[in-house]
Structure formats: structure tokens, C-alpha cells
Amino acid sequence: MSVEQLLTRLEPRAGLGWMIQRELVAHREIAAICGERISGVRVNVFLSNKGAKLLRATWKINVGRDSDNFDAGRSGNLVAAIDLANGTVTRVVSGLGIHQRELSTHPVTGAKLLGFAIPHWAELVGLVENAAAAFPGFICQGWDVALCDQGPVVLEVNDFGDIDLVQAAHGTGFLDAQFMAFLRGRDLE
């Protein structure tokens, strides 16, 4: 349908409006593992007095759902810890608590997940660092970035983002020595 036809079908939302963007296509390496749906990366950033500091990166792995949401482990999707230095997957889990399981391969495609290198990693890091600076009053940010053939594409920024999916993926609590040091550096302890 035309843009005009689409606009006439959208319901007014109390004046908040709509943002419409082109359809994103998953990076070919991601599509080979997860299918054609987007499987994005959540990057947690802290704005220190010296600029944006990446704290953690988590790949939200779609297993055939409508979205890559983890939904506290209920969606069936997976989450994976990403090594910030090189963009490789170091740990993959499904579920939370007593239902949490570590995996090394995708449950539908059988593709290897551990050691997988996130495409366009350096570009993704640069994008998030630059984007984070655009929100100087928003010191704890959780960026969702789609992994596409043309490069990383920002989907949204959250107020830090679901800490449960990050903690599940990395197997550690979020309130670690590094995070506490950043808080102290901004007199926020």
C-alpha cells in the first residue's frame, strides 16, 4: 500500500505520532543461524565523566518468534554474553532460575553459537558510543541494535534495559566493581 493509505489506517495515539522506517533485513550470517527475523544486541552503557563506557553486550537470539524479546526467559528466545573486546559469544542460555540451561548451538537450526563473531562489531561499538553521547542526562542506557547486512541499525534506547536478560546471559550480577566505580565517579553511590 502507499504511504498515504498506511497513514489513514493508523490510529491517533494522543498526539504522540508514529515513526515508520524501512524494513530491516537480518545480516546474512545472523539469518543463517536464526532465520530472517531480527536478532539484536543489547548494549548497556554508562555515561561516566569521561564519556560513554560500555558495560555489557548481550545478543538476543531469536528462535523463530515474532521478536527477539527474552521476556524473563518465557519467550523461548536465547540470550548470549558477548566479549566487548572482540564481539564473540562467550555464553548462551535459555530460561531463568531453575529453568535456565546453557547451550552451545541454536535449538532450531543447530548452528554453533559459542565463539560466533558478531558481524560489524567495531562499527556497532562506535555507533553506540556516539549515540550515547547524544543523551547526556541519561547516564544508564540500554541500546538495542539490529544486526543487518548494511551494518548495525539502532532500534531503540532503554532506561538501562532489562537487567535480568543481561545477568542471565553473563551469569553474573550487574552491580559489580566496575559499575560501582562508575557510580562513585559521578557521586551516585
Buried (B, 14 or more C-beta within 10 A) or exposed (E): EEEEEEEEEEEEEEEEEEEEEEEBBBBEBBBEBBBEBBBBBBBBBBBBEEEBBBBBBBBBBBBEEEBBBBBEBEBBBBBBBBBBEEBBBBBBBBBBEEEEEEBEEBBEBEEEBBEBEBBBBEEBBEBBBEBBEEEEEBBBBBBBBBBBBEBBBBBEBBEBBBBBBBBBBBEEEBEEEEBEEBBEBEEEE
